[in-house]
Amino acid sequence: MWNRYLLYFILLYSFVISVVFIYFNLEASPFLGDQIDQFQNASYLFRGRLKSLYGPYLSTTQPIVYPIGPFIYFIISALKLISNHPFWIHMGFGILNTLALVYTCYFLFKISKNISFIYLLLSLTSFVYWFSLSILWSNVILYSLSSLMLVSYLRFLRRKNVENLLILFLFFILSLHLHLISIVFFPLFIYSFTLIDFKINNLYRFRFYSILIGISLLPYAYAEIIRKFANTKAILFNLGEKSLQDGLRTAEILFSLYLFPLTDSYYEMSDFILFCLALLLIAIIIFFLYLHRRHKYFIRPILISTLIILLFIFLFYLRIGQSYRSLHYFMIFLPFSLLLLSYVVNQILNFIKFFFPFRDTYTIPIVSLIFILFPLYSFQKNILPSDKWNFENTKRSLQSICEKYPNVDSFEWNEFRSPESQFDPVLKYIIREYRIECNYKENAQILLYPDRNDNFPKEFQNPITQVRYLLLEIVEPGIGIYSMERNLKK
């Protein structure tokens, strides 16, 4: 039924519409504290800043916790060599995720043609995939690394040698450079270790991957030794807000997304419905495990590993007790979720075909039409509205402000700044980095005060300098322009 040329056409089509989707969403992504933190960390890494050897900070942690390496900063730095414009970095992140999807489907095609096409169709109809293309944020690269982990795991199941296990472990370590949620995949590595035949087929490959793993761990080890294992202690003894009920609900939402990652309606469902969906997911896996109890070579390890991942998702969120905050909690599980769903759908189609045989002559054009129409529907449904705090909008606003007020200071807090005190906040960073015709000067007469909620008091006292300011005007996207009170009195 399927052939390689059809695959090439659909993969090319998927790549093109994904890139177009990224382009349409460039202004949908905000450019705030998370973005300027990651941009400046990438720059400071090559200036020898010790804490830049960690990954981007994890919000809601107290004290602040960091992932275990600077992999994302190397990606940002490489993209900056082409262009320093944030839209290009956003485009680069999205293209990496699109290439990860294309590569995963191409690899699956070698294993099962049907599953490969089903996986691609489910990906293009999943709102989680489109979300990974719609925002400038380091966490979206979790999708790429998870896709590479999935491919590495499948390659390992085909040839259970040491080199393939090392490749899997390498991508696992790199995913921990972005977010500590990846730790739930560690049991997958342990399970794979029990299947290995301990053969080294190629000594050069073994040494090469071992060196890469060592290099990926070296920045964290060096920083922790210098800082007396401060981040490791913060991970183990974190004092952030924890709630057993929040952790359970987060796990239930992730289980539901694992079962059906094509809708975002789970957040409004009751705990009872989410619990039933979690039980249904586990029942499906156990059912297919029973069907394949004699076939231990490939399908059974995939199903067992899925159960292991789900168990550790449950234990992880039970431990950290955090409420569900964003899709990045699930994004790293999407490739594994879609593989499971693709397998289940394929089994259902085989069952239908057994009782209602149909001719392949009619199947190919019908399926091709589905591949064209369904992604287009999902494409337009997931286009996000422009965020008023996107980079270009903020930059244009600052340019118009600076034409009127050439000397400015700013007071920026909350989402407009990084937790790192030496990093510039958003407005200050844009003015200095992107050559806005402005003289940024501390204690200047004009103070810029951004607020996402448009809460601008008529009188404002800088809590740091204690200088009082009076509101002059408010400009888009939400910047209050204040003047020193004493200068107005004059």
Contacts in CASP RR format, 6 or more apart in sequence:
PFRMAT RR
TARGET T0000
AUTHOR 0000-0000-0000
METHOD contacts of the structure
MODEL  1
MWNRYLLYFILLYSFVISVVFIYFNLEASPFLGDQIDQFQNASYLFRGRL
KSLYGPYLSTTQPIVYPIGPFIYFIISALKLISNHPFWIHMGFGILNTLA
LVYTCYFLFKISKNISFIYLLLSLTSFVYWFSLSILWSNVILYSLSSLML
VSYLRFLRRKNVENLLILFLFFILSLHLHLISIVFFPLFIYSFTLIDFKI
NNLYRFRFYSILIGISLLPYAYAEIIRKFANTKAILFNLGEKSLQDGLRT
AEILFSLYLFPLTDSYYEMSDFILFCLALLLIAIIIFFLYLHRRHKYFIR
PILISTLIILLFIFLFYLRIGQSYRSLHYFMIFLPFSLLLLSYVVNQILN
FIKFFFPFRDTYTIPIVSLIFILFPLYSFQKNILPSDKWNFENTKRSLQS
ICEKYPNVDSFEWNEFRSPESQFDPVLKYIIREYRIECNYKENAQILLYP
DRNDNFPKEFQNPITQVRYLLLEIVEPGIGIYSMERNLKK
1 113 0 8 1.000
1 114 0 8 1.000
1 360 0 8 1.000
1 363 0 8 1.000
1 364 0 8 1.000
2 109 0 8 1.000
2 113 0 8 1.000
2 114 0 8 1.000
2 116 0 8 1.000
2 117 0 8 1.000
2 364 0 8 1.000
4 109 0 8 1.000
6 364 0 8 1.000
6 368 0 8 1.000
7 105 0 8 1.000
7 106 0 8 1.000
7 109 0 8 1.000
7 113 0 8 1.000
7 116 0 8 1.000
7 117 0 8 1.000
10 117 0 8 1.000
10 120 0 8 1.000
10 368 0 8 1.000
10 371 0 8 1.000
11 102 0 8 1.000
11 105 0 8 1.000
11 106 0 8 1.000
11 120 0 8 1.000
13 371 0 8 1.000
13 372 0 8 1.000
13 375 0 8 1.000
14 98 0 8 1.000
14 101 0 8 1.000
14 102 0 8 1.000
14 105 0 8 1.000
14 120 0 8 1.000
14 123 0 8 1.000
14 124 0 8 1.000
14 375 0 8 1.000
15 98 0 8 1.000
15 99 0 8 1.000
15 102 0 8 1.000
17 124 0 8 1.000
17 375 0 8 1.000
17 376 0 8 1.000
17 379 0 8 1.000
18 94 0 8 1.000
18 97 0 8 1.000
18 98 0 8 1.000
18 101 0 8 1.000
18 133 0 8 1.000
19 91 0 8 1.000
19 95 0 8 1.000
19 98 0 8 1.000
20 379 0 8 1.000
21 130 0 8 1.000
21 133 0 8 1.000
21 134 0 8 1.000
21 379 0 8 1.000
21 382 0 8 1.000
21 383 0 8 1.000
22 90 0 8 1.000
22 91 0 8 1.000
22 94 0 8 1.000
22 95 0 8 1.000
22 98 0 8 1.000
22 133 0 8 1.000
22 134 0 8 1.000
23 91 0 8 1.000
24 383 0 8 1.000
25 133 0 8 1.000
25 134 0 8 1.000
25 135 0 8 1.000
25 383 0 8 1.000
25 384 0 8 1.000
26 87 0 8 1.000
26 90 0 8 1.000
26 91 0 8 1.000
26 390 0 8 1.000
27 386 0 8 1.000
27 387 0 8 1.000
27 390 0 8 1.000
27 392 0 8 1.000
27 393 0 8 1.000
28 134 0 8 1.000
28 135 0 8 1.000
28 383 0 8 1.000
28 384 0 8 1.000
28 385 0 8 1.000
28 386 0 8 1.000
28 387 0 8 1.000
28 390 0 8 1.000
29 90 0 8 1.000
29 134 0 8 1.000
29 135 0 8 1.000
29 136 0 8 1.000
29 137 0 8 1.000
29 387 0 8 1.000
29 390 0 8 1.000
30 387 0 8 1.000
30 389 0 8 1.000
30 390 0 8 1.000
31 86 0 8 1.000
31 136 0 8 1.000
31 389 0 8 1.000
31 390 0 8 1.000
31 391 0 8 1.000
31 394 0 8 1.000
31 426 0 8 1.000
31 430 0 8 1.000
32 389 0 8 1.000
32 415 0 8 1.000
32 416 0 8 1.000
32 426 0 8 1.000
33 415 0 8 1.000
33 416 0 8 1.000
33 417 0 8 1.000
33 418 0 8 1.000
33 425 0 8 1.000
33 426 0 8 1.000
34 56 0 8 1.000
34 137 0 8 1.000
34 138 0 8 1.000
35 86 0 8 1.000
35 136 0 8 1.000
35 137 0 8 1.000
36 417 0 8 1.000
36 418 0 8 1.000
36 423 0 8 1.000
36 424 0 8 1.000
36 425 0 8 1.000
36 426 0 8 1.000
36 429 0 8 1.000
37 56 0 8 1.000
37 57 0 8 1.000
37 418 0 8 1.000
37 419 0 8 1.000
37 420 0 8 1.000
37 423 0 8 1.000
38 56 0 8 1.000
38 72 0 8 1.000
38 73 0 8 1.000
38 76 0 8 1.000
38 138 0 8 1.000
39 76 0 8 1.000
39 86 0 8 1.000
39 89 0 8 1.000
39 429 0 8 1.000
40 418 0 8 1.000
40 420 0 8 1.000
40 423 0 8 1.000
40 424 0 8 1.000
40 429 0 8 1.000
41 49 0 8 1.000
41 52 0 8 1.000
41 55 0 8 1.000
41 56 0 8 1.000
41 70 0 8 1.000
41 73 0 8 1.000
41 420 0 8 1.000
41 423 0 8 1.000
42 52 0 8 1.000
42 72 0 8 1.000
42 73 0 8 1.000
42 74 0 8 1.000
42 76 0 8 1.000
42 77 0 8 1.000
42 80 0 8 1.000
43 77 0 8 1.000
44 52 0 8 1.000
44 423 0 8 1.000
45 52 0 8 1.000
45 53 0 8 1.000
45 70 0 8 1.000
45 73 0 8 1.000
45 74 0 8 1.000
45 77 0 8 1.000
46 77 0 8 1.000
50 223 0 8 1.000
50 226 0 8 1.000
50 227 0 8 1.000
51 66 0 8 1.000
51 223 0 8 1.000
51 227 0 8 1.000
51 420 0 8 1.000
52 70 0 8 1.000
52 73 0 8 1.000
53 69 0 8 1.000
53 70 0 8 1.000
53 219 0 8 1.000
53 220 0 8 1.000
53 222 0 8 1.000
53 223 0 8 1.000
54 66 0 8 1.000
54 67 0 8 1.000
54 68 0 8 1.000
54 69 0 8 1.000
54 70 0 8 1.000
54 219 0 8 1.000
54 220 0 8 1.000
54 223 0 8 1.000
54 231 0 8 1.000
55 66 0 8 1.000
55 67 0 8 1.000
55 68 0 8 1.000
55 69 0 8 1.000
55 70 0 8 1.000
55 71 0 8 1.000
55 72 0 8 1.000
55 73 0 8 1.000
55 177 0 8 1.000
55 178 0 8 1.000
56 66 0 8 1.000
56 67 0 8 1.000
56 72 0 8 1.000
56 138 0 8 1.000
56 139 0 8 1.000
56 178 0 8 1.000
57 64 0 8 1.000
57 65 0 8 1.000
57 66 0 8 1.000
57 418 0 8 1.000
57 419 0 8 1.000
57 420 0 8 1.000
58 64 0 8 1.000
58 65 0 8 1.000
58 66 0 8 1.000
58 67 0 8 1.000
58 179 0 8 1.000
58 180 0 8 1.000
59 325 0 8 1.000
60 240 0 8 1.000
60 241 0 8 1.000
60 322 0 8 1.000
60 325 0 8 1.000
61 234 0 8 1.000
61 238 0 8 1.000
61 240 0 8 1.000
62 238 0 8 1.000
62 239 0 8 1.000
62 240 0 8 1.000
63 234 0 8 1.000
63 238 0 8 1.000
63 239 0 8 1.000
64 234 0 8 1.000
64 419 0 8 1.000
65 180 0 8 1.000
65 231 0 8 1.000
65 234 0 8 1.000
65 235 0 8 1.000
65 238 0 8 1.000
66 231 0 8 1.000
66 234 0 8 1.000
67 176 0 8 1.000
67 177 0 8 1.000
67 178 0 8 1.000
67 179 0 8 1.000
67 180 0 8 1.000
68 173 0 8 1.000
68 176 0 8 1.000
68 177 0 8 1.000
68 180 0 8 1.000
68 217 0 8 1.000
68 220 0 8 1.000
68 231 0 8 1.000
69 176 0 8 1.000
69 177 0 8 1.000
69 216 0 8 1.000
69 219 0 8 1.000
69 220 0 8 1.000
70 177 0 8 1.000
70 219 0 8 1.000
71 174 0 8 1.000
71 177 0 8 1.000
71 178 0 8 1.000
71 216 0 8 1.000
72 138 0 8 1.000
72 141 0 8 1.000
72 177 0 8 1.000
72 178 0 8 1.000
75 93 0 8 1.000
75 96 0 8 1.000
75 141 0 8 1.000
76 89 0 8 1.000
76 138 0 8 1.000
79 88 0 8 1.000
79 89 0 8 1.000
79 92 0 8 1.000
80 89 0 8 1.000
82 88 0 8 1.000
83 89 0 8 1.000
84 433 0 8 1.000
84 434 0 8 1.000
85 391 0 8 1.000
86 136 0 8 1.000
86 391 0 8 1.000
87 391 0 8 1.000
87 392 0 8 1.000
89 136 0 8 1.000
90 135 0 8 1.000
90 136 0 8 1.000
93 136 0 8 1.000
93 137 0 8 1.000
93 138 0 8 1.000
93 140 0 8 1.000
93 141 0 8 1.000
94 132 0 8 1.000
94 133 0 8 1.000
94 140 0 8 1.000
96 141 0 8 1.000
96 144 0 8 1.000
97 129 0 8 1.000
97 132 0 8 1.000
97 133 0 8 1.000
97 140 0 8 1.000
97 141 0 8 1.000
97 143 0 8 1.000
97 144 0 8 1.000
98 133 0 8 1.000
99 144 0 8 1.000
100 143 0 8 1.000
100 144 0 8 1.000
100 147 0 8 1.000
100 148 0 8 1.000
101 120 0 8 1.000
101 123 0 8 1.000
101 129 0 8 1.000
101 147 0 8 1.000
103 147 0 8 1.000
103 148 0 8 1.000
103 151 0 8 1.000
104 119 0 8 1.000
104 147 0 8 1.000
104 150 0 8 1.000
104 151 0 8 1.000
104 335 0 8 1.000
105 116 0 8 1.000
105 117 0 8 1.000
105 119 0 8 1.000
105 120 0 8 1.000
105 123 0 8 1.000
106 116 0 8 1.000
107 151 0 8 1.000
107 154 0 8 1.000
107 155 0 8 1.000
108 115 0 8 1.000
108 116 0 8 1.000
108 119 0 8 1.000
108 154 0 8 1.000
108 339 0 8 1.000
108 342 0 8 1.000
109 116 0 8 1.000
111 154 0 8 1.000
111 158 0 8 1.000
111 298 0 8 1.000
112 346 0 8 1.000
114 346 0 8 1.000
114 349 0 8 1.000
115 339 0 8 1.000
115 342 0 8 1.000
115 343 0 8 1.000
115 346 0 8 1.000
117 367 0 8 1.000
117 371 0 8 1.000
118 341 0 8 1.000
118 342 0 8 1.000
118 345 0 8 1.000
118 346 0 8 1.000
118 349 0 8 1.000
119 338 0 8 1.000
119 339 0 8 1.000
119 342 0 8 1.000
120 371 0 8 1.000
121 370 0 8 1.000
121 371 0 8 1.000
121 374 0 8 1.000
121 375 0 8 1.000
122 262 0 8 1.000
122 338 0 8 1.000
122 341 0 8 1.000
122 342 0 8 1.000
122 345 0 8 1.000
123 129 0 8 1.000
123 338 0 8 1.000
124 371 0 8 1.000
124 374 0 8 1.000
124 375 0 8 1.000
124 378 0 8 1.000
125 262 0 8 1.000
125 374 0 8 1.000
125 375 0 8 1.000
125 377 0 8 1.000
125 378 0 8 1.000
126 261 0 8 1.000
126 262 0 8 1.000
126 334 0 8 1.000
126 338 0 8 1.000
126 378 0 8 1.000
127 261 0 8 1.000
127 262 0 8 1.000
127 263 0 8 1.000
127 264 0 8 1.000
127 378 0 8 1.000
127 381 0 8 1.000
127 382 0 8 1.000
128 257 0 8 1.000
128 261 0 8 1.000
128 327 0 8 1.000
128 330 0 8 1.000
128 331 0 8 1.000
128 334 0 8 1.000
129 143 0 8 1.000
129 334 0 8 1.000
130 378 0 8 1.000
130 379 0 8 1.000
130 382 0 8 1.000
131 140 0 8 1.000
131 327 0 8 1.000
131 331 0 8 1.000
131 382 0 8 1.000
132 140 0 8 1.000
132 143 0 8 1.000
132 331 0 8 1.000
132 334 0 8 1.000
133 140 0 8 1.000
134 382 0 8 1.000
134 384 0 8 1.000
137 328 0 8 1.000
138 178 0 8 1.000
139 178 0 8 1.000
139 179 0 8 1.000
139 326 0 8 1.000
139 328 0 8 1.000
139 331 0 8 1.000
140 328 0 8 1.000
140 331 0 8 1.000
141 178 0 8 1.000
142 175 0 8 1.000
142 178 0 8 1.000
142 179 0 8 1.000
142 181 0 8 1.000
142 182 0 8 1.000
142 328 0 8 1.000
142 331 0 8 1.000
142 332 0 8 1.000
143 331 0 8 1.000
143 332 0 8 1.000
143 334 0 8 1.000
143 335 0 8 1.000
145 171 0 8 1.000
145 174 0 8 1.000
145 175 0 8 1.000
145 178 0 8 1.000
145 182 0 8 1.000
145 332 0 8 1.000
146 175 0 8 1.000
146 331 0 8 1.000
146 332 0 8 1.000
146 333 0 8 1.000
146 334 0 8 1.000
146 335 0 8 1.000
146 336 0 8 1.000
147 335 0 8 1.000
148 171 0 8 1.000
149 168 0 8 1.000
149 171 0 8 1.000
149 172 0 8 1.000
149 175 0 8 1.000
149 185 0 8 1.000
149 188 0 8 1.000
149 335 0 8 1.000
150 335 0 8 1.000
150 336 0 8 1.000
150 339 0 8 1.000
152 164 0 8 1.000
152 167 0 8 1.000
152 168 0 8 1.000
152 170 0 8 1.000
152 171 0 8 1.000
153 168 0 8 1.000
153 188 0 8 1.000
153 192 0 8 1.000
153 305 0 8 1.000
154 302 0 8 1.000
155 164 0 8 1.000
155 167 0 8 1.000
156 164 0 8 1.000
156 165 0 8 1.000
156 167 0 8 1.000
156 168 0 8 1.000
156 192 0 8 1.000
156 195 0 8 1.000
157 195 0 8 1.000
157 297 0 8 1.000
157 298 0 8 1.000
157 301 0 8 1.000
157 302 0 8 1.000
158 298 0 8 1.000
160 192 0 8 1.000
160 195 0 8 1.000
160 196 0 8 1.000
160 197 0 8 1.000
161 196 0 8 1.000
161 197 0 8 1.000
161 199 0 8 1.000
161 200 0 8 1.000
161 201 0 8 1.000
162 196 0 8 1.000
162 198 0 8 1.000
162 199 0 8 1.000
162 200 0 8 1.000
162 206 0 8 1.000
163 200 0 8 1.000
163 201 0 8 1.000
163 202 0 8 1.000
163 205 0 8 1.000
163 206 0 8 1.000
163 209 0 8 1.000
165 189 0 8 1.000
165 192 0 8 1.000
165 193 0 8 1.000
165 196 0 8 1.000
166 206 0 8 1.000
166 209 0 8 1.000
166 210 0 8 1.000
166 213 0 8 1.000
167 209 0 8 1.000
168 188 0 8 1.000
168 189 0 8 1.000
168 192 0 8 1.000
169 189 0 8 1.000
169 213 0 8 1.000
170 209 0 8 1.000
170 212 0 8 1.000
170 213 0 8 1.000
170 216 0 8 1.000
172 182 0 8 1.000
172 185 0 8 1.000
172 186 0 8 1.000
172 188 0 8 1.000
172 189 0 8 1.000
173 213 0 8 1.000
173 216 0 8 1.000
173 217 0 8 1.000
174 216 0 8 1.000
175 182 0 8 1.000
175 185 0 8 1.000
175 332 0 8 1.000
176 182 0 8 1.000
176 183 0 8 1.000
177 216 0 8 1.000
179 328 0 8 1.000
179 332 0 8 1.000
180 235 0 8 1.000
181 316 0 8 1.000
181 328 0 8 1.000
181 329 0 8 1.000
181 332 0 8 1.000
182 332 0 8 1.000
183 312 0 8 1.000
183 316 0 8 1.000
184 309 0 8 1.000
184 312 0 8 1.000
184 313 0 8 1.000
184 316 0 8 1.000
185 309 0 8 1.000
185 332 0 8 1.000
186 312 0 8 1.000
187 308 0 8 1.000
187 309 0 8 1.000
187 311 0 8 1.000
187 312 0 8 1.000
188 305 0 8 1.000
188 308 0 8 1.000
188 309 0 8 1.000
191 301 0 8 1.000
191 304 0 8 1.000
191 305 0 8 1.000
191 308 0 8 1.000
192 305 0 8 1.000
195 301 0 8 1.000
200 206 0 8 1.000
220 231 0 8 1.000
223 231 0 8 1.000
224 230 0 8 1.000
224 231 0 8 1.000
224 232 0 8 1.000
238 320 0 8 1.000
241 322 0 8 1.000
242 320 0 8 1.000
242 321 0 8 1.000
242 322 0 8 1.000
243 321 0 8 1.000
243 322 0 8 1.000
243 323 0 8 1.000
244 318 0 8 1.000
244 321 0 8 1.000
246 321 0 8 1.000
246 322 0 8 1.000
246 323 0 8 1.000
247 317 0 8 1.000
247 318 0 8 1.000
247 320 0 8 1.000
247 321 0 8 1.000
247 322 0 8 1.000
247 323 0 8 1.000
248 271 0 8 1.000
248 317 0 8 1.000
248 318 0 8 1.000
249 271 0 8 1.000
249 274 0 8 1.000
249 323 0 8 1.000
249 324 0 8 1.000
250 317 0 8 1.000
250 321 0 8 1.000
250 322 0 8 1.000
250 323 0 8 1.000
250 324 0 8 1.000
250 329 0 8 1.000
251 278 0 8 1.000
251 313 0 8 1.000
251 314 0 8 1.000
251 317 0 8 1.000
251 318 0 8 1.000
252 271 0 8 1.000
252 274 0 8 1.000
252 275 0 8 1.000
252 277 0 8 1.000
252 278 0 8 1.000
253 266 0 8 1.000
253 267 0 8 1.000
253 274 0 8 1.000
253 324 0 8 1.000
253 330 0 8 1.000
254 313 0 8 1.000
254 317 0 8 1.000
254 324 0 8 1.000
254 329 0 8 1.000
254 330 0 8 1.000
254 333 0 8 1.000
255 274 0 8 1.000
255 277 0 8 1.000
255 278 0 8 1.000
255 281 0 8 1.000
255 310 0 8 1.000
255 313 0 8 1.000
255 314 0 8 1.000
256 266 0 8 1.000
256 269 0 8 1.000
256 274 0 8 1.000
256 277 0 8 1.000
256 278 0 8 1.000
256 281 0 8 1.000
257 266 0 8 1.000
257 330 0 8 1.000
257 333 0 8 1.000
257 337 0 8 1.000
258 281 0 8 1.000
258 310 0 8 1.000
258 330 0 8 1.000
258 333 0 8 1.000
258 336 0 8 1.000
258 337 0 8 1.000
258 340 0 8 1.000
259 277 0 8 1.000
259 278 0 8 1.000
259 280 0 8 1.000
259 281 0 8 1.000
259 284 0 8 1.000
259 337 0 8 1.000
259 341 0 8 1.000
260 277 0 8 1.000
260 341 0 8 1.000
261 330 0 8 1.000
261 334 0 8 1.000
261 337 0 8 1.000
261 338 0 8 1.000
261 341 0 8 1.000
266 274 0 8 1.000
266 277 0 8 1.000
267 324 0 8 1.000
269 277 0 8 1.000
281 310 0 8 1.000
282 307 0 8 1.000
282 310 0 8 1.000
284 344 0 8 1.000
285 303 0 8 1.000
285 306 0 8 1.000
285 307 0 8 1.000
285 310 0 8 1.000
285 340 0 8 1.000
286 307 0 8 1.000
288 299 0 8 1.000
288 303 0 8 1.000
288 343 0 8 1.000
288 344 0 8 1.000
288 347 0 8 1.000
289 300 0 8 1.000
289 303 0 8 1.000
289 304 0 8 1.000
289 307 0 8 1.000
292 299 0 8 1.000
292 300 0 8 1.000
292 303 0 8 1.000
293 300 0 8 1.000
299 343 0 8 1.000
302 339 0 8 1.000
302 340 0 8 1.000
302 343 0 8 1.000
303 340 0 8 1.000
305 336 0 8 1.000
306 336 0 8 1.000
306 340 0 8 1.000
309 333 0 8 1.000
309 336 0 8 1.000
313 333 0 8 1.000
386 393 0 8 1.000
387 393 0 8 1.000
388 476 0 8 1.000
388 477 0 8 1.000
388 478 0 8 1.000
389 452 0 8 1.000
389 477 0 8 1.000
391 430 0 8 1.000
393 476 0 8 1.000
393 477 0 8 1.000
394 426 0 8 1.000
394 427 0 8 1.000
394 430 0 8 1.000
394 477 0 8 1.000
395 430 0 8 1.000
395 434 0 8 1.000
395 436 0 8 1.000
397 475 0 8 1.000
397 476 0 8 1.000
397 477 0 8 1.000
397 478 0 8 1.000
397 479 0 8 1.000
398 427 0 8 1.000
398 430 0 8 1.000
398 431 0 8 1.000
398 436 0 8 1.000
398 438 0 8 1.000
398 479 0 8 1.000
399 436 0 8 1.000
399 437 0 8 1.000
400 475 0 8 1.000
401 408 0 8 1.000
401 438 0 8 1.000
401 448 0 8 1.000
401 475 0 8 1.000
401 479 0 8 1.000
401 481 0 8 1.000
402 408 0 8 1.000
402 431 0 8 1.000
402 436 0 8 1.000
402 437 0 8 1.000
402 438 0 8 1.000
403 437 0 8 1.000
405 446 0 8 1.000
405 481 0 8 1.000
406 437 0 8 1.000
406 438 0 8 1.000
406 439 0 8 1.000
407 438 0 8 1.000
407 439 0 8 1.000
407 441 0 8 1.000
407 444 0 8 1.000
407 445 0 8 1.000
407 446 0 8 1.000
408 431 0 8 1.000
408 438 0 8 1.000
408 439 0 8 1.000
408 440 0 8 1.000
408 441 0 8 1.000
408 444 0 8 1.000
408 446 0 8 1.000
408 447 0 8 1.000
408 448 0 8 1.000
409 440 0 8 1.000
409 441 0 8 1.000
409 442 0 8 1.000
409 443 0 8 1.000
409 444 0 8 1.000
409 446 0 8 1.000
409 447 0 8 1.000
409 448 0 8 1.000
410 425 0 8 1.000
410 427 0 8 1.000
410 428 0 8 1.000
410 440 0 8 1.000
410 447 0 8 1.000
410 448 0 8 1.000
410 449 0 8 1.000
410 450 0 8 1.000
411 447 0 8 1.000
411 448 0 8 1.000
411 449 0 8 1.000
411 460 0 8 1.000
411 462 0 8 1.000
411 464 0 8 1.000
412 425 0 8 1.000
412 426 0 8 1.000
412 427 0 8 1.000
412 428 0 8 1.000
412 448 0 8 1.000
412 449 0 8 1.000
412 450 0 8 1.000
413 425 0 8 1.000
415 452 0 8 1.000
416 425 0 8 1.000
416 426 0 8 1.000
416 427 0 8 1.000
416 450 0 8 1.000
417 423 0 8 1.000
417 425 0 8 1.000
417 426 0 8 1.000
418 425 0 8 1.000
423 429 0 8 1.000
424 432 0 8 1.000
426 450 0 8 1.000
427 448 0 8 1.000
427 450 0 8 1.000
427 479 0 8 1.000
428 440 0 8 1.000
430 436 0 8 1.000
431 438 0 8 1.000
431 440 0 8 1.000
432 440 0 8 1.000
443 465 0 8 1.000
443 467 0 8 1.000
445 483 0 8 1.000
445 484 0 8 1.000
445 487 0 8 1.000
446 472 0 8 1.000
446 481 0 8 1.000
446 482 0 8 1.000
446 483 0 8 1.000
447 460 0 8 1.000
447 462 0 8 1.000
447 469 0 8 1.000
447 481 0 8 1.000
447 482 0 8 1.000
447 483 0 8 1.000
447 484 0 8 1.000
448 479 0 8 1.000
448 480 0 8 1.000
448 481 0 8 1.000
448 482 0 8 1.000
449 456 0 8 1.000
449 460 0 8 1.000
449 469 0 8 1.000
449 479 0 8 1.000
449 480 0 8 1.000
449 481 0 8 1.000
449 482 0 8 1.000
450 478 0 8 1.000
450 479 0 8 1.000
450 480 0 8 1.000
451 478 0 8 1.000
451 480 0 8 1.000
452 478 0 8 1.000
454 474 0 8 1.000
454 478 0 8 1.000
456 471 0 8 1.000
456 474 0 8 1.000
456 480 0 8 1.000
457 471 0 8 1.000
458 470 0 8 1.000
458 471 0 8 1.000
459 468 0 8 1.000
459 469 0 8 1.000
459 470 0 8 1.000
459 471 0 8 1.000
459 485 0 8 1.000
460 468 0 8 1.000
460 469 0 8 1.000
460 470 0 8 1.000
460 471 0 8 1.000
460 482 0 8 1.000
461 467 0 8 1.000
461 468 0 8 1.000
461 469 0 8 1.000
462 468 0 8 1.000
462 469 0 8 1.000
467 484 0 8 1.000
467 485 0 8 1.000
468 484 0 8 1.000
468 485 0 8 1.000
469 482 0 8 1.000
469 483 0 8 1.000
469 484 0 8 1.000
469 485 0 8 1.000
470 482 0 8 1.000
470 483 0 8 1.000
470 485 0 8 1.000
470 488 0 8 1.000
471 480 0 8 1.000
471 481 0 8 1.000
471 482 0 8 1.000
472 480 0 8 1.000
472 481 0 8 1.000
472 482 0 8 1.000
472 483 0 8 1.000
473 480 0 8 1.000
473 481 0 8 1.000
474 480 0 8 1.000
474 481 0 8 1.000
475 481 0 8 1.000
END
